[in-house]
Amino acid sequence: MSKILVTGGAGFIGSNLCESLIADGHEVTCLDNFSTGHIENIQALLDNHADQFVLIEGDIRDLETCRKAVAGQDYVLHEAALGSVPRSIKDPATTNAVNIGGFLNMIIAARDAGVKRFIFAASSSTYGDSQSLPKVEEVIGKPLSPYAITKYVDELYADVFARTYGTEYIGLRYFNVFGRRQDPNGAYAAVIPLFVKKFMNHEAPNINGDGEYSRDFTYIDNVILMNKLALSTANAEAVNQIYNTAFGERTTLNQLVGYLREFLSAYDPAIADIEPTHGPNRLGDIPHSLASIEKAKRLLGYAPQYSMRAGLKEACKWYWENLK
């Protein structure tokens, strides 16, 4: 079993990774400053797995904290970041400091500690204004937001560290991840938990634009699978690569609303009659997002376990049981 550091381990994706890795028998260290993560996400791990799970409360913008966290680790799963395109447009400086400065601190610390492999959360926002569908890893456009710039710079840094210092990395371009523990609260909540919360409160969700923008919504368990494959692969061709992390199917926002009403009305029939409202398109949004997952299939053996609908049904069940 390995010693694995998960940065942002109290967040939505990070806490799910911590939980799954501990179930597999690994020793996990979580580094989080709780700016967007929540202690509740990892409380059960702290209470029940003290022999396997360690929490370090700290900020990736501090290099010495990063060095402390990576000491003795075999692998790093770098999930810590400030997400959200609108947040980055409102405050590009902080997004840059966390997503680029913090990333650089972590990969320096990992290099100096001799970590075997540095796996990090990249982003589908890197595709920017590229019109091609499906998105293939080697064809990107110009970034459309400060957030997108930061995530692309991370990829460039990882590549330079591999070429210059021999650091081994795998970058996972996440496509609209959703599922249990994704926070429905706050100004920058993601669309699925935000819409779920609205429906459960008998409020109309607001769609930006006409609802025909589409996304490759990706259930959390597919993301966990990709991270585990990135950790375990012994295929030399598979390392020092970027991979789309998605299901490979696109869903419009109008379709999403229909699915949510279908699944949530099984718990509360009144939800079936709630109609969404519409507002202007959001600055920095790309119209359509659809991933090719052929590279991940070929080099990592990736076979996603959950379709968008199957994952959404599970997510709705989780929200109904945990938000009520």
Backbone bond lengths (Angstrom), bond angles and torsions (degrees), N, CA, C in turn:
res aa  C-N    CA-C-N  psi(-1)  N-CA   C-N-CA  omega(-1)  CA-C   N-CA-C  phi
1 M - - - 1.460 - - 1.525 109.95 -
2 S 1.313 116.55 153.64 1.461 121.52 -172.99 1.517 112.02 -108.26
3 K 1.333 114.75 162.20 1.459 122.29 170.09 1.521 107.36 -100.26
4 I 1.323 115.26 122.31 1.463 120.47 -171.23 1.520 109.89 -128.86
5 L 1.322 116.34 128.01 1.461 122.25 173.33 1.522 109.17 -93.97
6 V 1.321 116.51 128.33 1.463 122.34 173.75 1.517 107.67 -114.23
7 T 1.324 117.24 108.58 1.463 119.53 174.72 1.526 108.39 -80.43
8 G 1.330 116.02 146.78 1.462 118.82 -173.11 1.518 111.29 66.48
9 G 1.333 116.12 29.07 1.458 121.09 -172.84 1.510 115.52 -70.98
10 A 1.337 117.90 -9.91 1.467 120.49 175.74 1.526 111.88 -97.54
11 G 1.328 116.16 2.86 1.459 120.40 178.56 1.517 112.13 -84.83
12 F 1.307 115.50 -174.67 1.462 122.42 -177.79 1.532 111.02 -59.54
13 I 1.318 117.83 -61.25 1.462 120.69 -178.09 1.526 110.36 -71.23
14 G 1.326 116.51 -44.54 1.458 120.60 -176.19 1.515 113.54 -59.92
15 S 1.326 117.87 -42.50 1.469 120.13 -178.17 1.521 111.25 -68.51
16 N 1.319 117.04 -35.55 1.459 119.93 175.71 1.527 111.15 -65.94
17 L 1.329 116.45 -37.84 1.457 120.12 175.97 1.525 111.03 -64.75
18 C 1.332 116.72 -46.93 1.470 120.37 178.77 1.519 110.90 -55.77
19 E 1.305 116.58 -47.72 1.467 121.78 -177.94 1.526 111.36 -60.13
20 S 1.317 116.83 -44.89 1.453 121.30 -177.63 1.524 111.92 -69.72
21 L 1.334 116.74 -40.06 1.467 120.19 179.42 1.522 111.87 -66.26
22 I 1.331 116.47 -37.92 1.463 119.96 177.21 1.518 110.43 -66.85
23 A 1.322 117.20 -38.93 1.463 120.45 176.82 1.527 111.32 -60.97
24 D 1.336 116.26 -28.28 1.471 121.05 178.27 1.528 112.39 -83.29
25 G 1.349 117.24 -4.84 1.450 120.63 176.14 1.515 115.80 98.82
26 H 1.336 118.23 3.72 1.462 120.69 179.71 1.527 111.09 -76.85
27 E 1.325 116.00 159.67 1.464 122.21 169.22 1.516 107.77 -93.61
28 V 1.326 116.59 125.86 1.460 121.71 -171.75 1.519 110.39 -121.35
29 T 1.327 115.04 132.85 1.463 121.69 170.24 1.513 108.27 -111.13
30 C 1.308 116.73 131.94 1.461 123.44 178.19 1.518 109.08 -107.15
31 L 1.335 116.68 126.76 1.463 122.30 172.60 1.516 107.89 -112.29
32 D 1.326 116.95 122.33 1.468 120.41 -178.34 1.515 109.41 -154.94
33 N 1.329 116.30 144.03 1.473 120.01 175.42 1.528 111.80 -103.82
34 F 1.336 116.98 2.14 1.469 123.80 176.77 1.529 113.47 60.94
35 S 1.319 116.22 28.75 1.465 118.85 173.78 1.522 110.36 -74.01
36 T 1.325 117.05 -35.42 1.472 120.78 174.33 1.523 111.91 -128.39
37 G 1.328 118.14 -16.08 1.467 121.38 176.10 1.516 111.80 -82.03
38 H 1.322 116.21 170.65 1.465 121.55 -176.82 1.525 110.02 -135.92
39 I 1.309 116.31 136.40 1.460 121.21 179.74 1.524 111.08 -60.20
40 E 1.345 117.40 -31.39 1.463 120.42 -179.84 1.528 111.47 -60.02
41 N 1.336 116.83 -28.94 1.462 120.02 -178.26 1.526 112.91 -66.49
42 I 1.325 116.83 -24.54 1.471 120.39 -176.64 1.526 112.84 -121.27
43 Q 1.345 117.65 5.81 1.459 120.14 -175.94 1.523 112.00 -59.74
44 A 1.321 116.93 -40.46 1.468 120.13 -179.93 1.526 111.18 -64.01
45 L 1.317 117.39 -33.24 1.467 120.85 177.85 1.523 110.04 -70.35
46 L 1.323 116.33 -41.14 1.464 120.45 177.82 1.525 110.93 -64.19
47 D 1.317 116.13 -38.75 1.464 120.78 -176.18 1.530 112.76 -75.91
48 N 1.336 116.18 -37.18 1.467 119.84 -167.78 1.520 115.18 -111.68
49 H 1.331 117.16 -8.96 1.468 119.29 -175.24 1.521 110.96 -135.89
50 A 1.315 116.46 44.34 1.472 120.38 -177.27 1.523 112.25 -61.35
51 D 1.321 117.33 -23.10 1.463 120.35 179.52 1.519 112.28 -79.54
52 Q 1.331 116.33 -16.05 1.466 120.45 -177.35 1.521 113.83 -116.37
53 F 1.322 117.54 -17.00 1.465 120.70 -167.72 1.523 110.67 -126.49
54 V 1.330 114.77 127.45 1.466 121.81 179.17 1.527 108.83 -125.23
55 L 1.323 116.59 134.77 1.458 122.20 175.75 1.522 110.01 -106.78
56 I 1.326 115.64 128.25 1.462 122.11 170.10 1.523 106.74 -114.93
57 E 1.326 116.23 115.77 1.463 119.13 177.00 1.523 107.95 -87.46
58 G 1.319 115.95 115.58 1.454 119.82 -176.91 1.520 110.79 -174.47
59 D 1.331 115.01 173.57 1.460 122.51 -170.48 1.528 109.49 -115.54
60 I 1.327 116.70 132.24 1.461 120.42 179.64 1.531 112.48 -68.27
61 R 1.323 117.16 -11.12 1.470 118.85 175.37 1.524 112.22 -75.00
62 D 1.332 117.37 -6.37 1.462 122.29 177.19 1.530 108.91 -107.30
63 L 1.322 117.01 113.28 1.456 121.83 -174.53 1.521 112.23 -60.89
64 E 1.329 118.11 -39.28 1.463 119.88 -178.33 1.523 111.40 -66.34
65 T 1.317 117.31 -34.77 1.464 120.60 174.16 1.517 110.49 -62.44
66 C 1.327 116.31 -41.79 1.465 120.47 178.50 1.524 110.87 -63.01
67 R 1.332 116.58 -41.93 1.468 120.58 178.94 1.533 111.11 -62.34
68 K 1.323 115.85 -41.91 1.470 119.97 178.01 1.523 110.64 -61.50
69 A 1.314 116.08 -41.79 1.468 120.26 -175.52 1.523 112.26 -69.89
70 V 1.321 118.42 -35.98 1.471 119.99 -175.92 1.528 112.79 -85.49
71 A 1.319 118.23 -10.89 1.462 120.69 -177.36 1.531 110.98 -57.12
72 G 1.317 116.44 123.51 1.457 121.58 177.34 1.519 115.47 79.55
73 Q 1.328 118.26 3.74 1.467 121.02 -177.81 1.527 110.81 -85.37
74 D 1.325 115.58 147.04 1.463 121.28 173.80 1.523 111.77 -85.17
75 Y 1.336 115.31 -40.37 1.459 120.78 -175.40 1.528 110.00 -137.58
76 V 1.323 115.44 155.46 1.464 122.04 172.78 1.522 108.86 -122.46
77 L 1.324 115.95 129.49 1.464 122.80 167.02 1.523 106.37 -107.88
78 H 1.305 115.90 103.99 1.475 120.66 -174.56 1.523 109.80 -92.78
79 E 1.338 114.77 98.21 1.471 121.69 179.87 1.523 111.98 -104.92
80 A 1.325 117.69 -17.54 1.465 121.21 -174.61 1.518 110.63 -63.45
81 A 1.316 115.78 129.57 1.470 122.02 178.53 1.519 108.13 -172.42
82 L 1.320 115.01 163.48 1.462 120.57 167.61 1.517 107.28 -97.72
83 G 1.327 115.86 108.01 1.453 120.69 179.69 1.522 111.31 -81.75
84 S 1.335 115.40 -177.59 1.458 124.15 173.23 1.523 112.99 88.36
85 V 1.323 114.07 116.63 1.472 121.05 173.97 1.531 111.05 -61.78
86 P 1.347 119.91 -48.58 1.467 119.20 179.78 1.527 112.99 -60.01
87 R 1.322 118.48 -38.65 1.456 120.92 178.51 1.530 110.14 -61.09
88 S 1.330 116.12 -41.55 1.467 119.83 -178.29 1.524 111.75 -69.07
89 I 1.317 117.08 -31.24 1.463 120.49 177.22 1.534 110.14 -70.98
90 K 1.323 116.36 -38.04 1.466 120.77 178.65 1.523 111.74 -72.11
91 D 1.340 117.29 -37.41 1.470 121.32 -174.83 1.530 109.91 -140.34
92 P 1.341 117.28 74.14 1.467 119.11 -177.11 1.520 113.33 -65.80
93 A 1.331 117.93 -28.76 1.464 119.99 -176.15 1.529 111.67 -65.37
94 T 1.338 117.16 -45.75 1.460 119.53 -179.31 1.519 111.02 -69.34
95 T 1.330 116.99 -40.21 1.460 120.21 176.05 1.523 110.52 -58.21
96 N 1.321 117.10 -42.56 1.464 121.36 178.78 1.529 111.18 -65.25
97 A 1.329 116.74 -43.32 1.471 120.74 -177.55 1.521 111.65 -62.89
98 V 1.333 116.28 -41.15 1.474 120.10 -178.62 1.526 110.91 -77.63
99 N 1.326 116.40 -50.44 1.463 120.48 -169.72 1.519 113.52 -78.15
100 I 1.323 117.74 -30.19 1.461 120.06 177.21 1.527 110.73 -102.32
101 G 1.322 117.66 -53.32 1.460 120.34 179.43 1.510 112.02 -61.37
102 G 1.322 116.67 -44.34 1.460 121.05 179.17 1.518 112.08 -66.79
103 F 1.321 116.38 -40.74 1.465 120.31 176.96 1.525 110.46 -60.88
104 L 1.325 116.65 -45.77 1.461 120.36 -179.07 1.528 110.91 -62.02
105 N 1.326 117.19 -41.95 1.469 120.32 175.50 1.523 111.55 -57.58
106 M 1.320 115.66 -44.84 1.468 119.54 -176.42 1.520 111.90 -67.13
107 I 1.322 117.81 -41.75 1.460 118.64 -177.02 1.529 110.92 -75.01
108 I 1.340 117.61 -28.91 1.470 120.70 172.02 1.533 109.77 -64.68
109 A 1.327 115.62 -47.69 1.466 120.15 -179.45 1.526 110.88 -62.52
110 A 1.324 116.68 -39.91 1.465 120.89 179.58 1.529 110.46 -66.53
111 R 1.329 116.32 -41.97 1.473 120.28 177.08 1.524 110.77 -59.54
112 D 1.317 115.92 -48.39 1.463 119.97 -175.61 1.524 112.48 -68.84
113 A 1.339 116.66 -27.37 1.473 120.90 179.85 1.525 112.67 -86.35
114 G 1.326 117.21 -5.09 1.456 120.47 179.89 1.516 114.00 71.53
115 V 1.329 116.81 31.09 1.466 120.98 177.97 1.534 109.63 -60.15
116 K 1.329 116.29 140.14 1.468 120.64 -175.38 1.521 112.75 -66.86
117 R 1.331 115.82 -40.92 1.466 118.98 -177.27 1.510 109.63 -154.16
118 F 1.318 115.83 139.41 1.464 123.62 -178.77 1.527 107.13 -112.47
119 I 1.325 115.74 110.63 1.468 121.85 -177.96 1.518 107.70 -109.65
120 F 1.320 117.10 130.82 1.460 118.18 -173.03 1.518 112.24 -136.82
121 A 1.331 113.15 154.89 1.458 121.74 178.06 1.518 109.06 -81.25
122 A 1.319 115.58 108.10 1.460 121.35 169.76 1.529 107.61 -93.56
123 S 1.319 117.94 -168.03 1.467 118.82 -172.55 1.520 111.98 -147.43
124 S 1.324 115.09 143.39 1.464 120.73 174.89 1.531 112.01 -65.48
125 S 1.342 117.27 -15.55 1.469 119.61 176.88 1.524 111.72 -61.83
126 T 1.329 116.63 -19.12 1.466 121.23 178.07 1.526 112.11 -59.73
127 Y 1.325 117.97 -24.67 1.466 119.86 -179.68 1.519 112.87 -69.32
128 G 1.331 116.90 -20.38 1.459 120.91 170.90 1.517 113.85 52.92
129 D 1.349 115.36 -129.01 1.466 119.92 -174.32 1.522 113.18 -89.39
130 S 1.339 117.57 12.33 1.465 119.89 176.17 1.530 109.95 -61.40
131 Q 1.328 116.24 130.78 1.461 121.53 -177.29 1.525 112.94 -89.79
132 S 1.321 117.58 -11.47 1.459 120.42 -172.37 1.527 111.44 -70.68
133 L 1.316 116.01 140.43 1.463 124.05 174.96 1.515 108.23 -136.14
134 P 1.329 118.46 138.47 1.457 126.38 -6.41 1.521 111.62 -71.06
135 K 1.318 115.68 162.90 1.463 121.04 179.45 1.524 109.51 -74.52
136 V 1.318 116.11 125.09 1.464 121.21 174.00 1.521 108.18 -111.12
137 E 1.316 116.22 147.20 1.461 121.68 -167.22 1.519 113.52 -57.98
138 E 1.313 117.62 -30.70 1.470 120.32 -173.05 1.524 113.75 -87.72
139 V 1.329 118.37 -3.69 1.473 120.96 -176.69 1.520 109.42 -121.71
140 I 1.334 116.46 105.91 1.468 120.75 178.94 1.519 109.33 -124.84
141 G 1.352 115.16 166.03 1.453 120.76 177.03 1.518 110.56 -111.72
142 K 1.328 114.61 -158.54 1.463 120.16 176.15 1.524 109.60 -85.26
143 P 1.339 117.98 137.37 1.466 120.44 179.63 1.528 111.44 -61.33
144 L 1.338 115.47 149.14 1.464 121.26 -177.26 1.521 113.07 -111.39
145 S 1.336 117.64 5.12 1.467 120.64 -179.79 1.521 109.04 -157.07
146 P 1.340 116.51 159.06 1.472 118.56 172.92 1.520 112.58 -56.46
147 Y 1.333 117.66 -38.79 1.462 120.61 178.13 1.521 110.85 -57.75
148 A 1.323 116.80 -46.78 1.462 120.59 -179.50 1.522 111.42 -61.03
149 I 1.314 116.88 -39.54 1.467 120.52 177.36 1.524 110.15 -59.36
150 T 1.338 116.60 -46.64 1.469 119.52 -176.12 1.526 111.24 -62.44
151 K 1.318 117.22 -39.93 1.462 119.23 -176.97 1.536 111.06 -72.46
152 Y 1.311 117.06 -30.95 1.463 119.56 175.89 1.528 111.07 -71.37
153 V 1.338 116.40 -40.46 1.465 119.98 177.34 1.527 110.55 -59.60
154 D 1.327 117.50 -38.05 1.465 120.79 176.79 1.530 110.92 -57.54
155 E 1.321 116.59 -43.07 1.464 120.15 178.11 1.529 111.02 -61.73
156 L 1.321 115.79 -41.04 1.469 120.23 179.93 1.523 110.81 -65.19
157 Y 1.323 116.68 -42.88 1.469 120.35 177.90 1.528 111.22 -61.70
158 A 1.339 116.69 -43.91 1.462 120.03 179.95 1.523 110.70 -59.60
159 D 1.318 116.33 -42.18 1.461 120.46 -179.63 1.530 111.23 -65.81
160 V 1.323 116.62 -42.57 1.462 120.45 179.06 1.525 111.28 -64.74
161 F 1.334 117.05 -40.10 1.468 120.10 178.48 1.528 111.12 -65.29
162 A 1.325 117.33 -35.93 1.464 119.69 177.22 1.526 110.59 -66.07
163 R 1.327 116.37 -43.52 1.462 120.75 -177.63 1.533 111.65 -71.69
164 T 1.336 116.34 -36.79 1.463 120.59 -171.73 1.516 112.99 -90.12
165 Y 1.327 116.16 -40.41 1.467 120.44 -173.04 1.525 113.70 -115.64
166 G 1.326 117.32 -6.10 1.457 119.34 -178.40 1.513 114.42 79.70
167 T 1.331 117.11 13.96 1.471 121.00 177.15 1.527 109.81 -66.31
168 E 1.326 116.40 132.78 1.461 120.98 -179.33 1.527 109.63 -95.10
169 Y 1.330 116.60 128.61 1.465 118.99 -176.58 1.518 110.81 -137.73
170 I 1.332 114.90 160.69 1.459 123.64 164.31 1.525 106.95 -140.08
171 G 1.322 116.89 128.09 1.460 122.38 177.93 1.519 110.51 -106.58
172 L 1.314 116.43 134.65 1.459 122.27 -177.07 1.520 109.58 -114.77
173 R 1.316 116.24 109.52 1.472 120.34 178.62 1.522 109.16 -80.17
174 Y 1.332 115.15 99.87 1.456 121.29 -178.66 1.528 110.99 -72.22
175 F 1.320 114.88 137.09 1.465 121.68 176.16 1.526 108.92 -112.22
176 N 1.320 118.15 102.67 1.472 124.08 170.28 1.528 113.01 42.41
177 V 1.319 114.56 64.07 1.463 121.13 -178.12 1.527 109.66 -72.20
178 F 1.332 116.29 141.41 1.471 120.83 177.64 1.516 109.01 -144.81
179 G 1.334 115.80 164.91 1.456 120.79 175.97 1.508 112.51 144.43
180 R 1.341 115.19 -167.41 1.462 121.49 -175.22 1.532 110.75 -55.71
181 R 1.312 114.48 141.31 1.467 126.12 178.11 1.528 114.53 76.62
182 Q 1.316 118.94 0.70 1.464 118.17 175.28 1.518 108.50 -71.69
183 D 1.319 115.77 125.98 1.460 122.66 -168.54 1.533 111.74 -71.44
184 P 1.344 118.61 123.54 1.462 120.62 177.73 1.526 113.48 -86.69
185 N 1.324 116.94 -3.95 1.464 121.11 -173.91 1.530 111.73 -102.36
186 G 1.318 115.36 160.82 1.453 120.39 175.82 1.517 112.46 98.24
187 A 1.323 114.71 164.22 1.460 121.43 -175.15 1.521 112.80 -68.32
188 Y 1.343 117.68 -21.96 1.456 120.46 -174.00 1.524 112.40 -117.90
189 A 1.324 115.83 30.02 1.461 120.00 178.01 1.526 110.04 -62.01
190 A 1.328 116.32 143.72 1.461 121.64 177.61 1.522 110.33 -69.83
191 V 1.322 115.60 161.36 1.462 120.47 -168.56 1.534 112.39 -64.22
192 I 1.327 119.66 -41.66 1.466 119.66 -174.61 1.522 112.10 -67.35
193 P 1.338 120.35 -52.93 1.466 117.75 178.53 1.525 112.49 -64.38
194 L 1.328 117.44 -32.32 1.462 120.47 177.99 1.525 110.57 -63.71
195 F 1.340 116.69 -46.94 1.457 120.56 -179.95 1.528 111.20 -66.67
196 V 1.328 117.00 -39.45 1.469 120.18 177.61 1.528 110.38 -58.77
197 K 1.319 115.84 -46.99 1.467 119.84 -179.89 1.528 111.02 -60.86
198 K 1.327 116.28 -42.42 1.469 119.99 178.52 1.530 110.97 -59.77
199 F 1.319 116.28 -49.88 1.460 120.02 -179.24 1.525 111.33 -60.90
200 M 1.319 117.37 -42.80 1.459 120.43 -178.35 1.525 111.66 -65.74
201 N 1.349 116.38 -26.24 1.470 121.14 176.81 1.525 112.21 -91.94
202 H 1.336 116.55 7.91 1.473 123.13 -178.33 1.536 111.08 59.76
203 E 1.314 116.06 38.63 1.464 123.11 175.99 1.522 109.16 -113.75
204 A 1.338 116.26 151.31 1.458 120.86 -179.19 1.524 110.42 -81.67
205 P 1.326 118.55 123.52 1.462 119.79 174.01 1.522 110.43 -69.34
206 N 1.313 116.98 149.81 1.461 121.56 -179.63 1.523 109.86 -105.87
207 I 1.316 116.29 121.79 1.458 122.34 178.94 1.527 108.61 -93.97
208 N 1.337 115.57 130.86 1.463 119.77 174.06 1.527 109.03 -77.75
209 G 1.335 116.09 116.56 1.461 120.65 -178.29 1.513 112.35 87.12
210 D 1.348 115.00 -160.06 1.475 119.53 -174.88 1.529 113.14 -85.40
211 G 1.326 116.72 -0.66 1.455 120.11 177.47 1.515 114.41 88.56
212 E 1.334 117.24 3.26 1.455 120.07 -178.53 1.530 113.17 -96.36
213 Y 1.339 116.92 -2.20 1.466 118.26 167.84 1.519 107.87 -61.01
214 S 1.330 117.25 145.01 1.460 120.15 -175.89 1.524 111.26 -128.05
215 R 1.324 114.45 152.89 1.459 121.69 -178.51 1.535 109.92 -137.87
216 D 1.331 115.07 154.15 1.458 121.87 173.58 1.523 106.83 -93.84
217 F 1.335 116.13 79.27 1.464 121.25 -178.17 1.535 109.44 -66.95
218 T 1.344 116.02 132.27 1.459 121.75 -168.99 1.521 110.11 -127.04
219 Y 1.323 116.35 119.46 1.466 121.08 -177.27 1.522 111.23 -70.37
220 I 1.308 116.42 145.65 1.461 123.73 -173.19 1.531 112.54 -54.63
221 D 1.338 118.55 -36.51 1.468 119.23 -176.83 1.528 112.16 -67.35
222 N 1.329 117.57 -28.92 1.464 120.04 173.54 1.527 110.67 -66.75
223 V 1.320 116.44 -36.77 1.464 121.30 179.07 1.527 110.85 -68.60
224 I 1.329 116.49 -41.78 1.467 120.51 175.85 1.526 109.81 -58.98
225 L 1.324 117.06 -44.52 1.461 121.42 178.88 1.526 110.80 -58.69
226 M 1.326 117.95 -45.42 1.463 120.80 -179.78 1.526 111.60 -62.39
227 N 1.318 117.49 -40.70 1.457 120.25 178.26 1.525 111.06 -63.35
228 K 1.318 116.97 -40.59 1.467 120.28 -179.96 1.530 111.14 -67.60
229 L 1.310 116.39 -38.18 1.463 119.46 176.07 1.527 110.97 -65.09
230 A 1.327 116.10 -38.92 1.467 120.29 177.85 1.523 111.09 -65.48
231 L 1.325 116.64 -35.13 1.463 120.93 177.05 1.520 112.14 -67.70
232 S 1.316 116.70 -41.32 1.460 120.75 -165.69 1.517 114.49 -97.22
233 T 1.326 118.69 -16.62 1.457 118.98 -172.82 1.533 111.94 -60.19
234 A 1.331 113.94 136.14 1.462 120.57 174.73 1.528 110.73 -108.37
235 N 1.333 115.99 7.96 1.464 121.98 179.36 1.524 109.06 -77.01
236 A 1.329 116.96 112.20 1.461 120.84 -176.24 1.523 111.62 -60.71
237 E 1.330 117.10 -30.56 1.462 120.53 179.76 1.528 111.64 -71.95
238 A 1.331 116.62 -20.41 1.467 120.97 -174.04 1.524 113.09 -81.62
239 V 1.336 117.89 -21.46 1.463 120.11 -176.83 1.527 110.77 -86.33
240 N 1.349 114.26 164.16 1.466 122.27 -175.64 1.534 110.76 56.22
241 Q 1.332 113.24 46.16 1.453 121.87 -178.18 1.532 109.73 -135.81
242 I 1.337 114.42 159.63 1.464 122.66 172.98 1.523 108.29 -109.84
243 Y 1.337 116.01 137.32 1.465 120.70 -178.27 1.522 111.75 -129.52
244 N 1.331 115.54 137.12 1.459 119.18 166.41 1.522 108.89 -65.55
245 T 1.321 115.37 136.16 1.463 121.88 179.10 1.520 107.01 -121.56
246 A 1.327 114.74 98.94 1.463 120.48 -168.67 1.523 108.99 -160.93
247 F 1.330 115.61 -177.15 1.458 120.43 173.69 1.522 111.21 -96.41
248 G 1.344 117.08 -30.71 1.452 120.76 179.97 1.518 112.92 93.96
249 E 1.331 115.86 34.74 1.467 121.37 -179.48 1.524 107.08 -149.43
250 R 1.320 118.32 139.98 1.466 118.10 -179.01 1.528 111.79 -110.07
251 T 1.316 114.03 147.94 1.455 122.87 -177.09 1.520 108.29 -131.30
252 T 1.325 118.44 131.37 1.453 120.31 176.42 1.530 109.58 -77.00
253 L 1.325 115.70 161.89 1.461 119.68 177.04 1.523 111.08 -64.25
254 N 1.330 117.24 -34.52 1.463 119.63 176.10 1.530 111.14 -63.72
255 Q 1.325 116.72 -41.39 1.471 119.81 175.98 1.521 110.84 -64.15
256 L 1.320 116.41 -41.37 1.465 120.83 179.01 1.521 111.19 -56.97
257 V 1.327 116.16 -46.51 1.464 120.31 179.01 1.526 110.45 -60.01
258 G 1.328 116.87 -41.19 1.461 120.08 178.13 1.515 112.52 -62.08
259 Y 1.329 116.81 -43.10 1.471 120.31 178.29 1.524 111.35 -64.12
260 L 1.338 116.53 -43.70 1.462 120.14 -179.31 1.527 111.11 -61.78
261 R 1.316 116.19 -43.10 1.475 118.69 177.78 1.524 110.62 -62.72
262 E 1.323 116.29 -40.51 1.467 120.46 179.66 1.529 111.17 -61.16
263 F 1.320 116.93 -48.76 1.463 120.08 -174.68 1.522 112.24 -75.63
264 L 1.336 117.57 -39.83 1.458 120.15 -176.76 1.530 112.24 -76.40
265 S 1.336 116.72 -28.82 1.472 118.39 179.47 1.523 112.05 -70.00
266 A 1.341 116.91 -14.19 1.464 119.49 172.48 1.521 110.92 -65.52
267 Y 1.340 117.23 -25.08 1.463 122.58 177.50 1.530 111.32 -96.57
268 D 1.320 116.61 -31.12 1.468 121.78 -177.30 1.527 108.02 -145.50
269 P 1.337 118.21 98.31 1.467 121.55 -174.55 1.527 114.48 -56.14
270 A 1.327 118.08 -25.83 1.467 120.52 -178.35 1.530 111.98 -63.91
271 I 1.321 117.71 -23.46 1.469 121.29 -177.91 1.525 110.96 -65.11
272 A 1.306 118.17 -27.82 1.471 121.68 -177.99 1.517 112.47 -60.24
273 D 1.325 117.90 -24.01 1.466 121.52 -175.50 1.527 113.51 -97.72
274 I 1.327 118.96 1.76 1.463 121.50 -178.10 1.524 109.71 -83.20
275 E 1.314 116.36 121.81 1.472 121.72 -179.63 1.522 110.24 -99.56
276 P 1.339 118.44 138.68 1.468 120.52 178.61 1.521 111.63 -73.31
277 T 1.314 115.85 158.37 1.461 121.80 169.73 1.530 107.95 -100.64
278 H 1.331 115.77 169.82 1.462 120.01 -178.64 1.524 110.33 -129.77
279 G 1.331 116.04 140.63 1.449 122.26 176.49 1.521 110.01 -129.18
280 P 1.316 117.84 -171.61 1.471 120.76 -179.72 1.523 111.75 -69.74
281 N 1.322 115.58 157.36 1.464 119.46 173.20 1.523 109.54 -60.88
282 R 1.334 116.08 151.16 1.446 121.85 -175.98 1.524 110.63 -90.06
283 L 1.317 115.89 135.19 1.456 121.66 179.43 1.528 110.67 -58.39
284 G 1.331 116.27 132.73 1.459 121.22 176.85 1.513 114.70 89.57
285 D 1.345 118.01 -6.54 1.461 120.72 -179.63 1.525 110.81 -77.93
286 I 1.331 116.09 141.58 1.453 120.32 171.34 1.526 107.99 -90.10
287 P 1.345 117.88 146.47 1.471 119.40 -176.15 1.525 113.70 -66.09
288 H 1.331 116.71 -44.69 1.462 118.84 -173.14 1.526 110.67 -138.49
289 S 1.310 114.75 144.84 1.453 120.78 -179.78 1.520 108.79 -140.94
290 L 1.315 115.89 122.36 1.458 122.31 178.32 1.520 107.87 -148.00
291 A 1.319 116.61 125.27 1.462 120.93 -174.46 1.522 111.69 -95.06
292 S 1.317 115.74 140.31 1.460 120.41 159.59 1.530 107.08 -84.48
293 I 1.323 116.78 129.47 1.465 119.96 178.31 1.527 110.83 -110.87
294 E 1.324 115.89 18.72 1.467 120.60 -177.18 1.519 111.80 -65.45
295 K 1.334 117.46 -38.45 1.463 120.02 -179.65 1.526 110.84 -64.20
296 A 1.337 116.75 -43.20 1.467 121.10 178.60 1.524 111.06 -65.45
297 K 1.312 117.62 -37.29 1.462 120.98 176.89 1.529 110.64 -63.95
298 R 1.324 115.16 -43.62 1.468 120.46 -173.55 1.523 112.14 -72.78
299 L 1.331 117.63 -44.72 1.457 120.67 -172.24 1.529 113.82 -95.57
300 L 1.332 117.34 -28.56 1.465 120.37 -177.85 1.523 113.44 -109.99
301 G 1.328 116.58 -10.47 1.460 118.86 -176.18 1.512 113.15 74.05
302 Y 1.338 116.84 28.52 1.464 122.54 -175.87 1.526 111.07 -71.28
303 A 1.324 116.15 130.43 1.463 122.49 173.76 1.528 107.15 -138.80
304 P 1.333 118.36 96.02 1.469 120.50 -174.55 1.521 111.70 -58.67
305 Q 1.330 114.36 139.37 1.458 120.66 -173.61 1.530 113.45 -91.54
306 Y 1.333 116.62 -22.56 1.466 120.41 -173.81 1.523 110.91 -125.27
307 S 1.327 116.05 124.61 1.460 120.45 168.58 1.523 108.98 -70.23
308 M 1.320 115.84 169.43 1.461 119.11 178.02 1.523 110.62 -59.76
309 R 1.319 117.70 -47.13 1.469 120.58 -178.40 1.526 111.92 -63.85
310 A 1.319 116.78 -43.52 1.471 119.98 -179.70 1.526 110.69 -63.20
311 G 1.336 116.14 -42.59 1.456 120.04 178.47 1.516 111.95 -66.76
312 L 1.339 116.29 -39.41 1.460 120.09 -178.89 1.529 111.13 -65.45
313 K 1.312 116.67 -37.07 1.467 119.90 177.49 1.526 110.25 -62.73
314 E 1.343 117.02 -42.20 1.466 121.39 177.21 1.530 110.85 -64.43
315 A 1.336 116.12 -42.69 1.466 120.14 -179.10 1.525 111.07 -63.60
316 C 1.327 117.01 -42.71 1.464 120.41 179.20 1.526 110.87 -61.67
317 K 1.310 116.53 -40.22 1.464 120.98 177.49 1.532 110.24 -61.48
318 W 1.328 116.40 -43.97 1.465 120.61 -179.60 1.530 110.84 -63.75
319 Y 1.323 116.91 -45.75 1.466 119.74 -179.78 1.526 111.19 -63.76
320 W 1.329 116.67 -39.96 1.455 119.24 -178.80 1.535 110.35 -63.79
321 E 1.320 116.32 -38.96 1.468 120.29 -178.36 1.529 112.69 -77.71
322 N 1.332 118.01 -23.85 1.452 120.69 -172.97 1.524 115.34 -110.64
323 L 1.317 117.99 -17.21 1.468 119.84 179.48 1.517 112.37 -99.51
324 K 1.315 117.39 -17.49 1.459 120.23 -179.10 1.529 110.92 -73.33
